[in-house]
């Protein structure tokens, strides 16, 4: 399967701060109303490459730092920090070119020995960087014993969503190859301002809510199985044939469902079965689907507005969700669960929905906000995000060839459950699935759905 982090060492050669290339302008950038819906946590991306055919590692590192400095000049928030703006009376992004940590390292392990299936053991604390305190971005470039290259990127989720992170990394890769970036980012705020007067559908109250800290819990932890419910990271692949079968089952009632809806429905039932197996059949089981609003907000707009939304750098997400008890879900067929998923997802795919979110946040922005699916006690919630549209496999080329494997990475410190589906580096029909879930659920999934969820390893990608 591969070796974990305890079996190899990583030596940091240099840890320096890279700044945006001049000229740059010191300025403050307010968070948008969509940014204010994101908790203060980080999200990472990691890319593995086979040995470059020509350049040596010192040359590669110097080239990457030089192109990064140029890329940061186009993305000033990433070289800044989150800080309190006294003049505005709110937390904002200070684009002050404080710079980012750029870590250069070497690891005494070859690419084919890495345990991709358990990234906590081979990636966490090994191949992923740390950010400057209050910083937005951190990058680590690691040379493996086989001369393969690993690039890890960690970013503050309040500043970027997956679409934006991918935009930046693609730009950095393009500029490393002396290629003109395919998209120039937009940091405008006027196209995401609330309407006057504000108004919104009451349905928004079913998607987001003010965040209230949970009441303090007693110290009596008797009976809590901490090991089984600790969050772990796992990476699987799903063969295209299995995805097609799930889609056929989800379509049994005559309504065509997407593969994402079919997959989400199947996973929702599996998590419910795991909860029921643990005696939690009467608790709530919530599934959230992240929906990007860029295309929705530009519907029937002029081309200029469409370009602004397509290149908007930041968060533009809604988080619709469904809630059922495990007992309810386990009594339903997959096609009926898919109907439930489609019903809560459909209202969040309209332009009006995202305009409503902007207005709702405007009226509630003086207090922390959160996805309503995460509110309450005695619940299990997980988010599904579709990353197939991100250019992780074919376009993130820094000049030494196609990515061998690219993935998101969730820090182990994050307490929310997260699932991302991604394209496969092997073929266009398969999916890669990244999970940040309790060990109890991943173990149950592997035991009862091993025909669908197969551990991702180097044999699959034929290293």
Secondary structure, 3 states (H helix, E strand, C coil): CCECHHHCCEEEEEEEEECCCCCCCCEEEECCCCHHHCCCCEEEEEEEECCCCCCCHHHHHHHHHHHHHHHHHHCHHHHCEEEEECCCCEEEEEECCCCEEEEEEEECCCHHHECHHHHHHHCCCCCCCCCCCCECEEEEEEECCCCCEEEEEEEECCCCCHHHHHHHHHHHHHHHCCCCCCCCCECCCHHHCCCCCCCCCHHHHHCEEECCCCCCCCCCCCCCCHHHHCEEEEEEEECHHHHHHHHHHHCCCCCCCCHHHHHHHHHHHHHHHHHHHCCCCCCEEEEEEEEECHHHHCCCCCHHHHHHHHCECCCCEEEEEEEEEHHHHHCCCHHHHHHHHHHHHHHHHCHHHHHHHHHHHHHHCCCCEEEHHHCCCCEEEEEEEECCCCCCCCCCCCCCCCCCEEEEECCCCCCCEEEEEEECCCCCCCEEEEEEEEHHHHHHHHHHCCCCCEECCCCCCCC
